[in-house]
Every structure is written in structure tokens, then in C-alpha cells.
Amino acid sequence: MAQNKANSDYIDFVALLRDYLSKWYLFVISVVVCVGLAYVFAKRSDRPMVVKANILISQEDQGPFSSASGGGLSGLFGSNAYVEDEIFVISSHSLFRDVAKDLNLNKTHYVKANFLKSYLAYPDFPVDVTAPAGVADTITVGLSFKVDIDKEGMADITVTGPKKAKYAKVKDVRLPYTVKTPYGEFDVVATPHFPKGKKVSTVIGFTGYESAAEGLTDNVIADIASRKSNVITLEYDTPNPAYGSAILNRILARYNERGISEKNLQGEKTAAFIEDRLGLIGTQLSDVELKIQNYKTSHHFTDVGVEAC
């Protein structure tokens, strides 16, 4: 019984290796397929880059707990709540919506470079999609415009929506061309950067400003540079550094514009308050002078200076 158990536990490695070697071609095919898939993935995928921008938050009035030397409770606990509040301002949905509208971030342009790879085209792209005023403010779905143009300039246009629902498809048309969809009419036009006499294949994504702002909320990272710093760092991952730089620069510009607008509004309110108070004081002084004059008249007070003359 013990001998049978020993025989069952014995593994013939030589026979096992011989069996594997007899299927050597399967291993070769697997390696080739895996290497090929890795190559295709590497060629099709753009390597994302992190674009960064910094902004220094200045505080004109740090409150009663800050000392003249910059110490106090603010220095003890590092970055104060004011800088954290500014992070919420700089990454607010309303600010991102303004940025999306300024840069037309509701549209993305991917151009086919070769059989394997497409790239995010910015700021120049060969084909664009335009819509009537107000569509980008109200549309709540994303549309995809696939445009294939041959060397003679004839275009095939396919419009799809959520869940790849097909809304329009036309063949052999010349640009500009108006495409009718359930969400309105869109004009597909060639830009000044269109390469005439060459094939062009591009996919243009179109969505609303609200969705574009939500995309910025998901992808723009705002944080304090260090624990004792008044610097906010913005980060954005993108395969096109020019695209990311334009977004971050516009965010900072919009943030500064809001700060200037708020200061101007505060200054106007202060000036109006001072003017009201001066007017009130002037009125009160006039009333006091009138009461004094009436009192003198009623009590027959004589102005010594007048009598001396």
C-alpha cells in the first residue's frame, strides 16, 4: 500500500518536459501575439503628460492672529484656511464653465495620424463642427462626428450619440455640410489648417459647456504646494501639453479676473458707504446749525462781531 502511494506521488519531469516541447509552436505563437498586442497598444496610446501651474495667494489682511513678522497662529499651523478657501474658488464649477466656454472645451478633435494612432489636435485641427448659438449651453448629451475625407475632398460623415445610437450618416458630400440631428443642425466645416489633396480622418466630440466643466472638475487637481505655503498648484494630465497649458493658463486668468472684479465691487461699495455717511453728516450739521440759529433768535442773542462793526 505504501509502495502504491509512493508511485502515485512520483512525477516524471522528463516525460512532462517532453510533452511541453512537443507543443513548442504554441509557445512561440503566444509570445508573438503578446508582443504584437503590446506593440499595437504602445503605438495607439498617447503617453499622458502632467502639466503644472502655480499661483501665489496674497493676503492683504490676515486677521488679528497674525503678527507683523508673519508668525502668529498662521505661521504655527502653516497654510491657513484662506488659501484652502481659494482652492474651492479656483476649482469651482462656475469658473470651469467660463474656461470651457472661452476655449471651446466642449469640443475635442482627434485626428488619425496613421493606421494605428490618433492624436488630440490642439490648437490647430483640420475639421470643425459648429452649432447655432445656445446649443452648447443647453445640450446634455455627447455627440461624436466621424469625418473621413478623401483626396478629392469628398467626405463621409457619421454622427453617433449615447450608447452609439446613430443620428445621421451621409456619404460623398463636400464641406461645409449641414448635418441634421435630434439636437439641432450642425455645420461640419474645413478649417484653414485643412491639408488639401490629402486624406483626413477625424473624430470630433461635441458636448455642452456643463459637461465640459464637469470634465475639468474630474481632471484638474488643485492643492496647496506645501504645508506652510501660500502657493496653489494646479495639475492636468493630457497627451497634448499645449492643450493642458492653455487650460491651466485660462483658469488662472479667470481666477485673477474674478479677484479684480471682487476688489472693484468692494471698492465701489466702500465709496458708496462713505458718500452716504458724508451726506448724512452734512445733513446733521446743517440741522444743528439751524437749531443754534433758531435758539439764538428766540432768546435774543446778539452777535458781538456784528455790533462791533
SULQUI-V600036 format. One record per pair of residues at least 12 apart in sequence whose ideal C-beta (glycine too) atoms are under 10 Angstrom apart, sorted by sequence separation. I is the first residue (numbers start at 1). J is the second residue. D is the distance in whole Angstrom. If there is no record, write none. Layout:
I	J	D
I	J	D
This chain:
62	74	6
108	120	7
109	121	4
131	143	9
145	157	7
146	158	5
147	159	10
157	169	7
158	170	8
167	179	8
168	180	6
175	187	9
176	188	7
177	189	8
221	233	8
222	234	5
223	235	8
236	248	6
62	75	10
108	121	9
109	122	7
111	124	10
145	158	8
146	159	8
156	169	8
157	170	5
158	171	9
167	180	9
168	181	6
175	188	6
176	189	4
177	190	10
221	234	7
222	235	8
234	247	9
235	248	8
66	80	9
108	122	9
109	123	10
111	125	6
129	143	8
144	158	8
145	159	6
146	160	7
156	170	7
157	171	8
167	181	4
168	182	9
175	189	6
176	190	7
220	234	6
221	235	4
234	248	5
59	74	9
65	80	9
109	124	9
110	125	9
111	126	7
144	159	7
145	160	8
155	170	8
156	171	5
167	182	6
173	188	9
175	190	5
220	235	7
221	236	7
234	249	10
236	251	9
109	125	4
111	127	8
129	145	5
143	159	6
144	160	5
155	171	8
156	172	7
157	173	7
167	183	8
174	190	9
175	191	10
188	204	8
219	235	9
220	236	5
221	237	9
63	80	9
105	122	10
108	125	9
109	126	8
128	145	10
143	160	7
144	161	7
154	171	8
155	172	8
156	173	8
165	182	9
219	236	6
220	237	9
234	251	6
62	80	7
107	125	9
109	127	7
127	145	8
129	147	9
142	160	9
143	161	6
144	162	10
154	172	5
155	173	6
157	175	9
168	186	9
170	188	9
186	204	9
219	237	7
234	252	8
63	82	9
103	122	9
109	128	7
128	147	10
142	161	7
143	162	9
154	173	7
155	174	7
167	186	10
175	194	8
219	238	8
62	82	7
103	123	9
109	129	9
127	147	5
141	161	6
142	162	7
144	164	9
152	172	9
153	173	10
154	174	7
155	175	6
157	177	7
159	179	6
161	181	8
186	206	7
216	236	8
232	252	9
59	80	8
61	82	10
107	128	7
126	147	9
141	162	5
153	174	6
154	175	9
155	176	10
158	179	9
159	180	9
160	181	10
161	182	8
234	255	10
57	79	9
107	129	7
127	149	7
140	162	10
143	165	10
145	167	10
150	172	9
152	174	9
153	175	7
155	177	7
157	179	6
159	181	6
161	183	8
57	80	10
59	82	6
107	130	9
126	149	8
144	167	10
145	168	9
146	169	9
148	171	9
159	182	10
183	206	9
232	255	9
59	83	8
104	128	9
107	131	9
141	165	9
143	167	7
149	173	10
159	183	10
220	244	9
57	82	7
106	131	9
143	168	10
149	174	9
181	206	10
183	208	10
219	244	9
57	83	5
104	130	10
149	175	7
56	83	10
57	84	10
59	86	10
159	186	8
220	247	7
57	85	9
127	155	8
129	157	10
147	175	8
219	247	9
220	248	8
57	86	5
106	135	10
107	136	9
157	186	10
159	188	9
222	251	9
57	87	9
106	136	5
127	157	10
129	159	9
147	177	9
55	86	9
106	137	10
157	188	6
216	247	7
220	251	7
57	89	10
104	136	8
147	179	10
57	90	9
106	139	8
155	188	7
108	142	10
110	144	10
145	179	7
55	90	7
101	136	8
155	190	9
216	251	8
100	136	9
101	137	9
106	142	9
107	143	10
108	144	10
109	145	10
110	146	10
112	148	9
143	179	10
145	181	10
153	190	8
107	145	9
143	181	7
143	182	10
149	188	10
97	137	10
143	183	7
141	182	9
143	184	10
145	186	7
147	188	6
149	190	8
153	194	9
141	183	7
140	183	9
143	186	8
145	188	6
147	190	10
153	196	7
160	203	10
139	183	6
151	195	10
153	197	8
138	183	9
139	184	8
149	194	8
151	196	9
152	197	9
153	198	10
155	200	9
156	201	10
158	203	10
159	204	10
130	176	9
138	184	9
149	195	10
151	197	6
128	175	10
151	198	6
152	199	10
153	200	9
159	206	9
127	175	7
128	176	10
130	178	10
135	183	7
150	198	9
151	199	6
127	176	10
135	184	5
149	198	9
150	199	6
151	200	9
129	179	8
131	181	10
134	184	9
135	185	9
149	199	7
150	200	9
135	186	8
148	199	8
149	200	4
150	201	10
131	183	8
132	184	6
148	200	8
149	201	8
131	184	6
132	185	7
147	200	7
148	201	5
149	202	8
131	185	8
132	186	9
147	201	7
148	202	8
130	185	10
131	186	5
132	187	9
146	201	8
147	202	5
148	203	10
130	186	7
131	187	8
146	202	8
147	203	8
129	186	5
130	187	5
145	202	8
146	203	5
147	204	7
129	187	7
130	188	8
145	203	7
146	204	8
128	187	9
129	188	6
130	189	6
144	203	6
145	204	4
128	188	8
129	189	8
144	204	7
145	205	8
127	188	7
128	189	6
143	204	9
144	205	6
145	206	7
127	189	7
128	190	8
143	205	7
144	206	8
127	190	6
128	191	5
142	205	6
143	206	5
144	207	10
46	110	10
126	190	7
127	191	7
142	206	7
143	207	7
126	191	6
128	193	10
141	206	9
142	207	4
125	191	6
126	192	9
127	193	9
128	194	9
141	207	7
142	208	9
124	191	8
126	193	6
127	194	7
139	206	8
140	207	9
141	208	8
124	192	9
125	193	6
126	194	4
139	207	7
140	208	6
124	193	4
125	194	9
126	195	6
139	208	4
142	211	7
43	113	10
44	114	10
121	191	10
123	193	9
126	196	10
136	206	8
138	208	7
139	209	9
140	210	7
141	211	8
142	212	10
43	114	8
44	115	10
45	116	10
46	117	8
135	206	9
136	207	8
137	208	7
138	209	9
139	210	9
140	211	7
43	115	9
44	116	5
45	117	8
46	118	9
121	193	9
126	198	9
136	208	6
137	209	6
138	210	9
139	211	8
43	116	4
44	117	5
46	119	6
127	200	7
129	202	10
135	208	8
136	209	5
137	210	8
42	116	9
43	117	5
44	118	8
46	120	7
126	200	5
127	201	10
128	202	9
136	210	9
40	115	10
41	116	9
42	117	10
125	200	10
126	201	10
127	202	5
129	204	5
131	206	7
136	211	10
40	116	6
126	202	6
127	203	10
128	204	7
129	205	9
130	206	9
136	212	8
39	116	9
40	117	10
125	202	7
127	204	7
129	206	5
125	204	8
121	202	8
109	191	9
118	201	8
121	204	10
118	202	8
118	203	7
112	199	9
112	200	8
113	201	9
111	200	7
112	201	4
111	201	7
112	202	7
110	201	9
111	202	5
112	203	8
110	202	7
111	203	8
109	202	6
110	203	5
111	204	10
109	203	8
110	204	8
108	203	8
109	204	5
110	205	8
108	204	7
109	205	8
107	204	6
108	205	4
107	205	7
108	206	8
106	205	8
107	206	6
108	207	9
106	206	7
107	207	8
106	207	5
104	206	10
105	207	9
106	208	6
106	209	5
105	209	8
106	210	9
108	212	9
104	209	9
106	211	7
107	212	9
105	211	10
106	212	4
100	207	9
105	212	4
106	213	9
108	215	10
100	208	9
101	209	5
104	212	9
105	213	8
100	209	5
103	212	9
106	215	9
99	209	10
100	210	8
105	215	7
97	208	10
98	209	9
100	211	9
101	212	8
105	216	7
97	209	5
100	212	4
101	213	9
96	209	9
97	210	7
99	212	9
100	213	5
96	210	10
99	213	8
100	214	9
97	212	8
98	213	9
100	215	8
96	212	8
97	213	4
100	216	7
122	238	9
93	210	8
96	213	4
97	214	9
99	216	7
122	239	10
123	240	9
95	213	9
96	214	8
120	238	7
122	240	5
124	242	10
94	213	8
96	215	9
97	216	9
120	239	5
121	240	8
122	241	10
123	242	6
93	213	5
96	216	4
97	217	10
119	239	7
120	240	5
122	242	6
123	243	8
92	213	9
93	214	8
95	216	9
96	217	6
99	220	9
119	240	7
122	243	4
120	242	10
121	243	9
122	244	9
93	216	9
120	243	6
122	245	10
123	246	7
93	217	6
96	220	7
122	246	7
91	216	8
92	217	9
122	247	10
91	217	7
91	220	6
110	239	10
90	220	9
91	221	9
91	222	5
90	222	6
91	223	10
89	222	10
88	222	9
87	222	5
108	243	9
86	222	9
87	223	7
87	224	7
86	224	10
105	243	9
84	223	10
84	224	7
103	243	9
83	224	6
91	232	9
105	246	9
83	225	10
90	232	6
105	247	7
89	232	10
91	234	8
103	246	6
86	230	9
90	234	8
102	246	10
103	247	7
79	224	5
87	232	6
102	247	10
105	250	9
78	224	9
79	225	9
83	229	8
86	232	6
87	233	10
103	249	10
79	226	8
83	230	5
87	234	10
99	246	9
100	247	9
103	250	6
78	226	8
79	227	6
80	228	10
82	230	8
83	231	8
84	232	9
99	247	7
102	250	6
103	251	10
78	227	4
79	228	6
83	232	7
99	248	9
102	251	10
77	227	9
78	228	4
79	229	6
80	230	8
99	249	10
100	250	9
77	228	9
78	229	8
79	230	7
96	247	9
99	250	5
102	253	9
76	228	10
78	230	10
79	231	9
98	250	9
99	251	6
102	254	7
75	228	7
79	232	10
98	251	9
99	252	10
74	228	9
96	250	10
99	253	9
95	250	10
96	251	8
98	253	10
99	254	6
74	230	10
95	251	7
98	254	5
99	255	10
97	254	10
96	254	9
95	254	5
98	257	9
91	251	8
94	254	10
95	255	7
98	258	9
90	251	7
90	252	8
92	254	10
95	257	10
92	255	9
95	258	7
90	254	9
91	255	9
94	258	9
90	255	5
89	255	7
90	256	10
92	258	9
53	220	10
55	222	9
57	224	9
90	258	9
52	221	9
53	222	10
56	225	9
86	255	8
89	258	7
90	259	10
55	225	10
89	259	9
50	221	9
54	225	7
59	230	7
57	229	9
58	230	7
56	229	9
57	230	5
86	259	9
89	262	10
56	230	6
57	231	7
54	229	10
55	230	10
56	231	5
57	232	6
55	231	7
56	232	8
54	231	5
55	232	5
54	232	7
55	233	8
53	232	9
54	233	5
55	234	7
53	233	7
54	234	7
52	233	6
53	234	5
52	234	7
53	235	8
51	234	9
52	235	5
53	236	8
51	235	7
52	236	8
50	235	6
51	236	5
50	236	7
51	237	8
49	236	9
50	237	6
51	238	6
48	236	10
49	237	7
50	238	8
48	237	5
49	238	6
51	240	9
48	238	6
49	239	7
51	241	6
48	239	5
49	240	8
50	241	9
51	242	9
53	244	9
46	238	9
47	239	7
48	240	10
49	241	5
51	243	8
52	244	9
53	245	8
46	239	3
51	244	3
52	245	10
55	248	10
45	239	9
46	240	8
50	244	8
51	245	6
53	247	9
54	248	10
49	244	7
51	246	9
53	248	4
48	244	9
51	247	8
52	248	8
53	249	7
55	251	9
51	248	6
55	252	6
51	249	10
53	251	8
54	252	9
57	255	10
53	252	6
55	255	7
55	256	8
58	259	10
57	259	10
60	263	9
